[in-house]
């Protein structure tokens, strides 16, 4: 709500009446954190743990109004580098603890204003819904925000009007359980019902079944937190309650939460409203309130942790040094679980947390495949976990014909491909039925999402009196296990890793390509790249088909025969790169001929839920990418020289029509085998498709494509045909050909 300054007199924070425009989310720093990071070798301080000494803002440390140190780097096993500025105290004088009483007294007036305003909001929402809803509850986690929230709700609402529910993920900090025990005792003394809710799956079981969670595959929150809480509340109320949850989330915690409102409907638990009383509070206000009202402090904060959620979380994978130093035994099983799928380098540096599909998971059998030919769409299910006949009840009457043919491993579903265009929404739900059947392990998220109580997993899966609301099908892919373990979209015979921030701060450089094509099969061993540069570049060239393990591919040899940086070779590389997520993001989001400022690009990425770091690296990588021959020679794009430079995609120079033919086949394969389409469809970038049109990749327009297509149809009739009805109405590719066959055409040179 309010901005703050550092107070040299008390060593604390001082709120002022100016509304905050940006919060640095300060947190108190105690002696144990200073010890772990090596401050003890430079500063003198008492080892007491009752009172903090200074404040941290991200990686900066402030002592009585002065920046005295910052951290740089670090990983799971290596402490970050300690960068010291002016000494906090002269001549080795011991650090002075923050004067907590004086700090609280200086902030009393504004803290009471904030407290009164928040209590008023809680009372107002209670009065608004007390005669309309079945239940009010406080979602309690044991962290600083929920401790403040519970204290405020207790002051606001009458006894017996709400309950407290702790969603025990089983992955909490060990110190958190001490806070939970004390809070439960306090609630019992004050006659406030307190419940603990946990999944029937242990974390060890779920990590094995789903694969490790990631920043985008956050199945853990649903399985271990929101679902157990929802089911616990239903058990408390003896029915499928329609109630309101008081939740302690804040706008300043993350980009994803920055736009959240005070009141939401069904955000956390289906059928339950959520009210976020402290949504506008900053961490400065949270900590000041904690000291002002003497609420519980989770010891995890005293030990240097900025947050007290799950002890090994993909959302903080790059800042795990302190956790591993303090809770090594606790997080060891999770590191071991990740180690089954990732190399040490990925674990140490937190790259495991970027997983977007099941490609990186070892021994990950593909239990559900989808493809189509000219007339038929197929869904093959192997080793189904549940009965599709039960899940089909969620759709009701299916308005098209389909067949299910059983085989030794499962079954194959077939229906007319034209149905996809006629009933796109229903087909989407229909496919999810088989995703569920193939992968469902009874995590009960679908059960909690059904606000009518039609789904139950008691003894076995049952669906009765389904209302066809489709809430159970709103999960990504229809099933969290399917979404986490799914195999990525196939493009030809390759499967490409999907991750928006593929390059990080190591965008491929011209000399890296030159080294690759010069060294060829010796590149992996003899390149001069840095360790992370090598990892990033090898992932890229393997994904786009230039290398297979440690050897260059036939595709690379074809490019080398034409010179890798020729217009033709660059065009072919860019087509394959279009299916590599970071390049794909540029193609899909940056319109050719329309300059977009770097700030606007970063904001767009943030709105999509990407971190501040990712937003900056992805926007910055574009500038470096277009300085390579892809920009300077092929014409993929340019940037201006201003500090807040513009990113501009430009029309590429295509001198060889076969490049477009290759792009058309890649597009068809990416769309699941649709070998017939119109030029209008190719030029309509608003139509969602897994394949990417060569017109969009290269910025080509109708007047560019017409002569190219005409020439291709005349020279390569075995590959492509065009029909000139209503301004080039139909393009037909031969379904017995593929993109690999097109590459053979380049050997004719």
C-alpha positions in Angstrom: 0.0 0.0 0.0 2.7 2.5 1.1 6.2 3.1 0.1 9.0 2.9 2.6 12.5 4.1 3.3 15.3 2.6 5.5 15.6 4.3 8.9 19.3 4.8 10.0 18.2 5.6 13.5 16.4 2.3 14.3 17.9 0.1 11.5 14.3 -0.7 10.5 11.9 0.4 7.8 9.9 3.5 7.8 6.5 3.7 6.0 5.4 7.0 4.5 2.0 8.1 3.2 3.1 8.0 -0.5 1.4 5.1 -2.3 4.0 2.6 -3.5 4.7 2.3 -7.2 7.2 -0.6 -6.9 8.0 -2.8 -4.0 11.4 -4.3 -3.6 9.9 -6.8 -1.1 12.4 -6.3 1.8 12.9 -9.1 4.4 14.7 -9.1 7.7 18.2 -10.8 7.9 19.2 -12.7 11.0 22.5 -14.0 12.1 22.1 -17.6 10.8 21.8 -16.3 7.2 24.9 -14.1 7.7 26.8 -17.2 9.0 25.7 -19.4 6.0 26.7 -16.8 3.4 30.1 -16.1 4.9 29.5 -12.6 6.4 31.0 -13.8 9.7 34.5 -13.7 8.2 34.1 -9.9 7.5 31.7 -8.6 10.1 31.4 -8.7 13.8 27.9 -9.6 15.2 26.4 -11.6 18.1 25.0 -15.0 17.1 21.6 -14.3 18.6 18.4 -15.2 16.6 15.8 -13.1 18.4 16.3 -9.9 16.4 17.4 -9.2 12.8 20.4 -7.0 12.0 19.6 -5.7 8.5 17.3 -6.0 5.5 17.7 -7.8 2.2 16.1 -6.6 -1.1 16.5 -9.5 -3.6 20.3 -9.9 -3.6 21.2 -6.6 -1.9 21.8 -6.1 1.8 21.0 -2.9 3.6 22.2 -1.8 7.0 20.8 1.3 8.6 20.0 3.0 5.3 23.2 2.0 3.4 23.9 -0.7 0.8 26.6 -2.7 2.4 26.7 -6.0 0.3 25.2 -7.9 -2.5 25.3 -11.5 -3.8 26.2 -12.8 -7.2 25.7 -16.2 -8.7 25.5 -19.4 -6.7 23.6 -22.6 -7.2 22.3 -25.6 -5.4 25.7 -26.6 -4.0 27.8 -23.4 -4.3 27.4 -20.3 -2.2 26.8 -17.1 -4.1 29.8 -14.7 -4.4 29.8 -12.1 -1.6 30.4 -8.6 -2.8 31.1 -6.1 0.0 30.9 -2.4 0.0 31.6 0.0 2.8 31.8 -1.7 6.3 28.4 -1.6 8.1 30.3 -0.5 11.3 33.8 1.1 11.6 36.8 -0.7 13.0 35.1 -4.0 13.5 32.4 -2.6 15.8 29.6 -5.3 16.3 26.5 -4.9 14.2 23.6 -3.3 16.1 20.3 -5.3 16.0 17.3 -3.5 14.6 15.5 -1.6 17.3 12.1 -3.4 16.9 10.1 -1.5 19.5 11.3 1.9 18.2 10.6 0.9 14.6 7.1 -0.2 15.5 6.4 3.0 17.3 7.5 5.1 14.4 5.2 3.2 12.1 2.3 2.9 14.5 0.0 5.5 12.9 0.2 4.0 9.3 0.1 0.4 10.5 -3.1 1.1 12.4 -4.6 2.7 9.3 -3.6 -0.3 7.2 -5.0 -2.7 9.8 -8.3 -0.8 10.2 -8.8 -0.7 6.4 -8.1 -4.4 6.0 -10.4 -5.4 8.9 -13.1 -3.3 7.4 -12.8 -5.1 4.1 -13.0 -8.5 5.8 -16.1 -7.5 7.7 -17.7 -6.1 4.6 -17.2 -9.3 2.6 -18.5 -11.4 5.5 -21.6 -9.3 5.8 -22.1 -9.5 2.1 -22.1 -13.3 2.0 -22.9 -14.6 5.4 -26.5 -15.4 4.5 -25.6 -16.7 1.0 -22.7 -19.0 1.5 -22.2 -22.2 3.5 -18.8 -21.8 4.9 -15.9 -19.3 5.5 -12.4 -20.5 5.9 -8.8 -19.2 6.2 -6.3 -20.9 3.9 -3.3 -21.3 6.2 0.2 -22.2 5.1 2.4 -21.3 8.1 4.2 -18.5 6.1 4.4 -14.9 7.0 1.4 -13.8 4.9 -1.0 -16.4 6.2 0.1 -15.7 9.8 -0.8 -12.0 9.3 -4.0 -13.0 7.5 -5.2 -15.3 10.3 -4.5 -12.6 12.9 -6.6 -10.1 10.9 -9.5 -12.5 10.3 -9.6 -13.3 14.0 -10.0 -9.6 14.8 -12.7 -9.1 12.2 -15.1 -12.0 12.5 -17.2 -13.5 15.3 -16.2 -16.7 17.0 -17.6 -19.8 15.2 -18.0 -18.0 11.9 -15.0 -19.5 10.1 -12.6 -22.4 10.2 -8.9 -22.7 9.4 -7.5 -25.2 7.0 -3.8 -26.0 6.6 -3.1 -27.5 3.2 -0.2 -29.9 4.0 1.7 -30.6 0.8 4.0 -33.0 2.6 6.8 -30.9 1.1 6.9 -28.1 3.7 9.9 -26.7 5.5 10.5 -28.8 8.6 10.2 -25.5 10.6 6.7 -24.9 9.1 5.3 -27.8 11.1 6.3 -26.2 14.3 4.3 -23.1 13.3 1.4 -25.3 12.4 1.4 -27.1 15.7 1.5 -23.8 17.6 -1.3 -22.3 15.5 -3.4 -25.4 16.0 -3.0 -25.1 19.7 -3.9 -21.4 19.6 -7.0 -22.1 17.5 -8.1 -24.8 19.9 -7.7 -22.5 22.9 -9.8 -19.9 21.1 -12.4 -22.4 19.9 -11.6 -22.0 16.2 -11.9 -25.2 14.2 -8.5 -26.2 12.7 -8.1 -28.8 10.0 -5.2 -30.4 8.2 -5.7 -31.5 4.6 -3.3 -33.7 2.7 -3.4 -35.7 -0.5 -3.7 -39.5 -0.3 -0.6 -39.5 -2.5 2.8 -38.9 -0.8 5.2 -36.5 -2.5 7.4 -39.4 -3.4 4.5 -41.2 -5.1 3.3 -38.1 -7.0 6.8 -37.1 -8.2 7.2 -40.6 -9.6 3.7 -40.7 -11.2 3.7 -37.1 -12.7 7.4 -36.5 -13.1 9.0 -33.6 -11.2 6.9 -30.4 -11.3 8.2 -27.3 -13.1 7.5 -23.6 -13.4 4.9 -24.3 -16.1 3.8 -27.8 -15.0 2.7 -26.9 -11.5 0.5 -30.0 -10.9 1.8 -30.1 -7.3 -0.3 -27.1 -6.3 -3.6 -28.8 -7.4 -2.7 -32.3 -6.2 -1.2 -31.5 -2.9 -2.8 -28.2 -1.9 -6.1 -27.0 -3.4 -7.7 -30.4 -4.0 -7.1 -31.7 -0.4 -8.4 -28.4 1.0 -11.5 -28.6 -1.2 -12.2 -32.2 -0.2 -11.6 -31.4 3.5 -14.0 -28.5 3.4 -16.7 -30.7 1.8 -16.2 -33.2 4.6 -16.5 -30.5 7.2 -19.7 -29.2 5.7 -21.0 -32.6 4.8 -21.9 -31.4 1.3 -20.3 -29.7 -1.7 -20.0 -26.4 0.0 -20.3 -23.0 -1.7 -18.2 -20.8 0.5 -15.5 -18.2 0.7 -11.8 -18.7 1.3 -9.7 -16.0 2.9 -6.3 -16.2 1.1 -3.1 -14.5 1.9 -1.7 -13.8 -1.6 -0.3 -10.4 -2.5 0.2 -8.6 -5.8 3.9 -8.0 -5.2 4.8 -11.7 -4.9 4.9 -12.4 -8.6 4.0 -11.2 -12.1 1.2 -13.8 -12.1 -0.4 -12.3 -9.0 0.2 -8.7 -9.9 -3.2 -8.3 -11.6 -5.3 -10.3 -9.1 -8.2 -8.6 -7.4 -9.6 -8.6 -3.9 -12.4 -11.0 -4.8 -12.3 -13.9 -7.3 -14.6 -16.7 -8.1 -13.3 -20.3 -8.1 -9.7 -19.3 -8.6 -8.4 -21.7 -5.9 -11.3 -24.1 -5.2 -14.2 -24.7 -7.6 -17.5 -23.6 -6.1 -15.6 -21.4 -3.5 -15.1 -17.7 -3.8 -11.8 -16.3 -2.7 -11.2 -13.0 -0.9 -7.6 -11.7 -0.7 -7.6 -9.1 2.2 -3.9 -8.3 2.0 -3.6 -8.3 -1.8 -2.2 -4.7 -1.8 0.2 -5.2 1.1 3.9 -5.1 0.5 6.4 -7.3 2.4 7.5 -4.2 4.2 4.0 -3.9 5.7 3.8 -7.6 6.4 7.0 -7.6 8.4 6.2 -4.4 10.2 2.8 -5.8 11.2 4.4 -9.1 12.4 6.7 -7.2 14.7 4.0 -4.7 15.7 1.4 -7.3 16.6 4.0 -10.0 17.7 2.6 -12.7 15.4 4.4 -16.0 14.9 7.5 -16.0 12.7 8.4 -19.2 10.8 12.0 -20.1 11.7 12.6 -20.7 8.0 12.8 -17.0 7.6 15.3 -16.6 10.3 17.5 -19.1 8.5 17.6 -16.9 5.4 14.7 -18.2 3.3 12.7 -15.4 1.5 9.6 -17.7 1.3 8.3 -20.6 3.3 6.4 -22.7 0.9 7.6 -26.1 -0.4 11.1 -26.8 0.6 12.2 -27.8 -2.9 10.1 -25.8 -5.4 10.7 -25.2 -9.1 9.6 -21.6 -8.7 12.8 -21.0 -6.6 15.1 -23.6 -8.1 17.9 -21.1 -8.8 18.1 -19.9 -5.2 18.3 -23.3 -3.4 21.7 -22.9 -1.8 20.4 -21.8 1.6 17.8 -24.5 1.5 20.3 -27.2 0.7 22.7 -25.9 3.4 20.0 -26.0 6.1 17.7 -28.8 5.0 19.9 -31.1 3.0 18.3 -34.3 4.4 14.8 -33.0 3.7 15.4 -32.1 0.0 17.7 -35.1 -0.8 14.8 -37.3 -1.9 13.6 -34.6 -4.3 17.0 -34.1 -5.8 17.2 -37.8 -6.2 13.9 -37.8 -8.0 15.0 -35.1 -10.4 18.2 -36.9 -10.9 16.4 -39.8 -12.6 15.6 -37.5 -15.5 18.2 -34.8 -15.6 22.0 -34.4 -15.6 23.8 -32.9 -12.6 24.4 -29.6 -14.5 20.7 -29.1 -15.0 20.0 -29.9 -11.3 22.7 -27.7 -9.9 21.7 -24.7 -12.0 18.0 -25.1 -11.6 17.3 -25.8 -15.3 15.2 -28.8 -14.4 12.5 -26.4 -13.4 11.9 -25.3 -17.0 10.3 -28.6 -18.2 7.2 -28.1 -20.4 6.4 -31.7 -21.4 7.4 -35.3 -20.9 10.3 -35.3 -23.3 12.9 -35.1 -20.5 11.4 -37.8 -18.4 13.2 -41.1 -18.6 11.2 -44.3 -19.3 8.2 -42.2 -20.3 6.0 -44.5 -22.4 3.6 -42.6 -24.8 0.3 -44.0 -23.7 -1.8 -41.7 -25.9 -1.0 -40.9 -29.5 -3.0 -38.8 -31.9 -2.6 -38.5 -35.7 -4.6 -38.4 -38.8 -4.5 -39.3 -42.5 -6.5 -37.8 -45.4 -9.9 -38.8 -44.0 -9.6 -40.1 -40.5 -8.5 -38.9 -37.1 -7.0 -41.5 -34.8 -6.4 -41.7 -31.0 -4.5 -44.7 -29.8 -4.5 -45.5 -26.1 -2.1 -48.0 -24.6 -2.4 -49.6 -21.1 -5.4 -47.4 -20.1 -5.5 -46.5 -16.4 -9.3 -45.9 -16.2 -12.4 -46.7 -18.3 -13.2 -44.3 -21.1 -16.8 -45.3 -20.9 -17.0 -43.6 -17.5 -15.2 -40.4 -18.6 -17.4 -40.1 -21.8 -20.3 -39.3 -19.4 -18.8 -35.8 -18.9 -19.7 -35.0 -22.5 -23.2 -36.4 -22.7 -24.5 -37.1 -26.2 -21.6 -37.1 -28.7 -22.9 -35.5 -31.9 -20.7 -37.5 -34.3 -19.9 -41.2 -35.1 -16.8 -42.7 -33.7 -15.4 -46.3 -33.3 -13.3 -47.8 -30.5 -11.4 -50.9 -31.6 -9.8 -52.9 -28.9 -6.3 -54.5 -29.3 -3.9 -56.3 -27.1 -2.5 -53.2 -25.4 -5.6 -51.0 -25.4 -7.7 -49.6 -28.2 -7.8 -47.2 -31.1 -10.4 -44.5 -31.5 -11.4 -43.3 -35.0 -13.6 -40.6 -36.4 -13.9 -38.5 -39.6 -11.3 -35.8 -39.7 -13.8 -33.2 -40.9 -15.5 -33.5 -37.5 -12.6 -31.5 -36.1 -13.7 -28.5 -38.1 -17.4 -29.0 -37.5 -17.3 -29.5 -33.7 -14.0 -28.1 -32.6 -15.0 -27.6 -28.9 -16.7 -30.9 -28.5 -13.8 -32.7 -30.2 -11.4 -31.0 -27.8 -13.4 -32.4 -24.8 -13.7 -35.8 -26.6 -10.0 -36.1 -26.9 -9.6 -35.2 -23.2 -11.8 -38.2 -22.3 -9.1 -40.5 -23.7 -6.2 -38.5 -22.2 -7.9 -39.1 -18.8 -8.5 -42.8 -19.6 -4.9 -43.3 -20.6 -3.2 -41.5 -17.7 -5.6 -40.9 -14.7 -4.1 -42.1 -11.5 -6.9 -40.9 -9.2 -5.3 -37.7 -8.0 -8.8 -36.4 -7.3 -8.4 -33.0 -8.9 -11.3 -33.7 -11.3 -13.4 -34.7 -8.2 -12.6 -31.4 -6.5 -13.3 -29.4 -9.6 -16.8 -30.8 -9.9 -18.9 -28.4 -7.8 -21.9 -30.6 -8.2 -20.3 -33.7 -6.7 -20.9 -36.0 -9.6 -17.4 -37.5 -9.6 -15.9 -39.7 -6.9 -12.9 -41.9 -6.6 -14.1 -43.7 -3.5 -13.2 -47.3 -4.1 -13.2 -46.7 -7.8 -14.0 -44.0 -10.4 -17.7 -43.2 -10.6 -19.6 -40.4 -12.4 -23.3 -40.1 -11.7 -25.9 -37.5 -12.8 -23.2 -35.5 -14.6 -24.3 -31.9 -15.5 -21.8 -31.7 -18.4 -20.4 -28.4 -17.0 -16.9 -29.4 -18.3 -15.1 -28.2 -15.2 -13.3 -31.5 -15.0 -12.1 -31.0 -18.5 -10.7 -27.5 -17.9 -7.4 -29.0 -16.8 -4.6 -28.6 -19.4 -5.0 -31.6 -21.7 -7.9 -32.8 -19.5 -5.6 -34.6 -17.1 -2.6 -33.3 -15.1 -0.7 -36.6 -15.5 -1.2 -36.5 -19.3 -0.2 -32.8 -19.4 3.0 -33.5 -17.4 4.0 -36.6 -19.2 2.8 -35.9 -22.7 5.2 -36.2 -25.6 5.7 -33.0 -27.5 4.2 -32.3 -31.0 6.0 -34.4 -33.6 7.5 -32.6 -36.6 8.5 -35.2 -39.1 10.6 -37.7 -37.2 11.9 -35.2 -34.7 10.5 -34.2 -31.3 11.4 -30.8 -30.3 11.8 -29.5 -26.8 9.5 -26.6 -26.0 10.8 -23.9 -23.6 10.3 -20.2 -24.2 13.6 -19.2 -22.6 15.7 -21.7 -24.6 18.8 -19.5 -25.0 18.9 -17.7 -21.7 21.8 -15.2 -22.0 23.6 -17.4 -24.6 22.0 -16.7 -28.0 23.8 -18.6 -30.8 26.5 -16.6 -32.5 27.8 -16.7 -36.0 31.2 -18.1 -34.9 29.4 -21.0 -33.1 27.8 -22.1 -36.3 31.1 -21.6 -38.2 32.7 -23.9 -35.6 30.0 -26.5 -35.9 30.2 -26.8 -39.6 34.0 -26.7 -39.5 34.5 -29.3 -36.8 31.4 -31.4 -37.6 31.6 -34.6 -35.6 34.5 -33.2 -33.5 32.5 -30.2 -32.4 31.3 -31.6 -29.1 34.8 -32.4 -27.9 36.8 -29.6 -29.6 34.6 -26.5 -29.4 35.8 -23.5 -27.4 32.4 -22.6 -25.9 31.8 -22.0 -22.2 30.0 -24.7 -20.3 26.5 -23.2 -20.3 27.0 -21.8 -23.9 27.8 -25.4 -25.0 24.7 -26.8 -23.2 22.4 -24.2 -24.7 23.8 -24.4 -28.2 23.9 -28.2 -28.3 20.2 -28.4 -27.2 19.3 -26.0 -30.0 21.2 -27.7 -32.8 20.0 -31.1 -31.8 16.4 -29.9 -31.6 16.5 -28.4 -35.1 18.1 -31.4 -36.6 21.7 -30.3 -37.2 23.1 -32.9 -34.7 22.0 -36.3 -33.5 23.8 -36.9 -30.2 27.4 -36.1 -30.9 27.4 -36.4 -34.7 26.2 -33.9 -37.4 23.2 -35.1 -39.4 22.6 -35.7 -43.1 20.6 -32.4 -42.9 23.7 -30.6 -41.7 25.8 -32.1 -44.5 23.2 -30.9 -47.1 23.5 -27.4 -45.7 27.3 -27.6 -45.6 27.4 -28.5 -49.3 25.5 -25.3 -50.1 27.4 -23.2 -47.4 25.6 -23.0 -44.1 25.1 -19.2 -44.4 23.7 -19.2 -47.9 20.1 -17.8 -48.3 18.9 -21.3 -49.0 20.6 -22.9 -45.9 19.6 -20.1 -43.6 16.0 -20.5 -44.8 15.9 -24.2 -44.1 17.5 -23.7 -40.6 15.0 -21.0 -39.8 12.1 -23.3 -40.7 13.3 -26.0 -38.3 14.0 -23.3 -35.7 10.4 -22.1 -36.0 9.5 -25.2 -34.0 12.0 -24.3 -31.3 10.0 -22.4 -28.7 12.0 -19.2 -28.4 12.2 -18.6 -32.1 8.6 -19.7 -32.4 7.6 -17.0 -29.9 9.2 -14.3 -32.0 7.5 -15.6 -35.1 4.0 -15.9 -33.5 4.1 -12.6 -31.5 6.1 -10.1 -33.6 4.2 -9.0 -36.7 6.4 -8.4 -39.8 6.8 -4.7 -40.5 5.5 -3.5 -37.1 8.2 -2.3 -34.7 7.6 -3.1 -31.0 9.6 -1.6 -28.2 11.7 -3.8 -25.9 9.6 -2.7 -23.0 6.4 -3.7 -24.7 7.8 -7.1 -25.6 8.9 -7.7 -22.0 5.4 -6.7 -20.8 3.8 -9.1 -23.2 6.0 -11.9 -21.8 5.2 -10.9 -18.3 1.4 -11.0 -19.1 1.9 -14.5 -20.3 3.2 -15.4 -16.9 7.0 -15.4 -17.5 9.4 -14.1 -15.0 11.1 -10.8 -15.1 14.4 -12.5 -15.9 12.9 -14.5 -18.7 11.1 -11.5 -20.1 14.4 -9.6 -20.3 16.5 -12.5 -21.7 13.9 -13.4 -24.4 13.6 -9.8 -25.6 17.4 -9.3 -25.5 18.1 -12.5 -27.4 16.2 -11.2 -30.4 18.8 -8.4 -30.8 21.7 -10.9 -30.7 19.9 -13.3 -33.0 19.3 -10.7 -35.8 23.0 -9.7 -35.6 23.8 -13.2 -37.0 23.3 -14.0 -40.7 19.6 -14.9 -39.9 19.1 -11.1 -39.6 21.9 -9.5 -41.6 21.7 -11.9 -44.6 18.3 -13.7 -44.5 16.5 -10.6 -43.2 14.6 -12.1 -40.2 14.6 -8.8 -38.3 16.5 -5.8 -37.0 16.6 -3.6 -33.9 17.2 0.1 -33.4 20.1 1.4 -31.5 18.1 3.3 -28.8 18.4 2.2 -25.2 14.7 1.1 -25.2 15.2 -0.3 -28.7 12.5 -1.5 -31.0 12.3 -5.1 -32.2 11.2 -5.4 -35.8 10.6 -8.5 -37.8 11.2 -8.0 -41.5 10.4 -9.9 -44.7 13.0 -12.6 -45.4 14.9 -12.9 -48.7 13.8 -16.3 -50.2 15.7 -17.0 -53.4 15.0 -20.8 -53.6 11.3 -21.9 -53.9 12.2 -25.3 -52.5 12.7 -23.7 -49.1 9.0 -22.8 -49.2 8.1 -26.3 -50.3 10.1 -27.7 -47.3 8.2 -25.2 -45.0 4.9 -26.3 -46.4 5.6 -30.0 -45.6 6.8 -29.1 -42.1 3.6 -27.1 -41.6 1.5 -30.0 -42.7 3.3 -32.4 -40.5 3.1 -30.1 -37.6 -0.7 -29.8 -38.0 -1.0 -33.6 -37.7 -1.0 -34.5 -41.3 -3.3 -32.0 -43.0 -2.0 -32.0 -46.5 -4.6 -29.8 -48.1 -5.2 -26.2 -47.3 -5.8 -22.8 -48.9 -3.4 -19.9 -49.3 -5.9 -17.8 -47.3 -5.4 -20.3 -44.4 -1.6 -19.9 -44.7 -1.9 -16.2 -44.5 -4.3 -16.2 -41.5 -2.1 -16.3 -38.5 -5.0 -16.0 -36.0 -6.0 -19.6 -36.6 -4.4 -21.8 -33.9 -2.3 -24.7 -35.2 0.8 -26.6 -34.1 2.3 -26.2 -37.5 3.8 -22.8 -38.5 3.2 -21.5 -42.0 6.2 -20.6 -44.1 4.4 -17.4 -44.9 4.5 -16.5 -41.2 8.1 -17.6 -40.7 9.4 -15.5 -43.6 6.8 -12.7 -43.6 5.7 -13.5 -47.2 2.5 -12.1 -48.6 0.0 -13.3 -51.2 1.8 -11.6 -54.0 5.0 -13.4 -53.0 3.4 -16.8 -52.6 1.4 -17.0 -55.8 4.4 -17.1 -58.2 6.3 -19.3 -55.8 3.5 -21.8 -55.6 2.9 -21.7 -59.4 6.6 -22.5 -60.0 6.7 -25.3 -57.5 3.6 -26.9 -58.9 5.0 -26.8 -62.4 8.5 -28.1 -61.4 7.6 -30.6 -58.7 4.1 -32.0 -59.5 4.9 -35.1 -57.5 5.1 -32.9 -54.4 2.5 -30.2 -54.8 -0.5 -29.1 -56.7 -2.4 -25.9 -56.8 -5.9 -25.0 -58.0 -6.7 -21.6 -59.3 -10.2 -21.1 -58.1 -11.2 -17.8 -56.4 -7.6 -16.5 -56.3 -5.6 -19.7 -55.7 -8.1 -21.5 -53.6 -6.4 -24.9 -52.9 -2.9 -26.2 -52.1 -2.5 -29.9 -52.1 0.6 -31.7 -50.9 1.2 -35.4 -51.7 0.6 -37.4 -48.5 3.0 -40.1 -49.5 5.8 -37.5 -49.3 7.3 -35.8 -46.3 9.8 -33.0 -45.5 12.7 -35.4 -45.6 11.8 -36.2 -49.2 11.9 -32.5 -50.0 15.5 -32.3 -48.6 16.5 -34.8 -51.1 15.7 -32.2 -53.8 18.6 -30.1 -52.6 21.0 -32.8 -53.4 20.3 -32.2 -57.1 22.6 -29.1 -57.0 
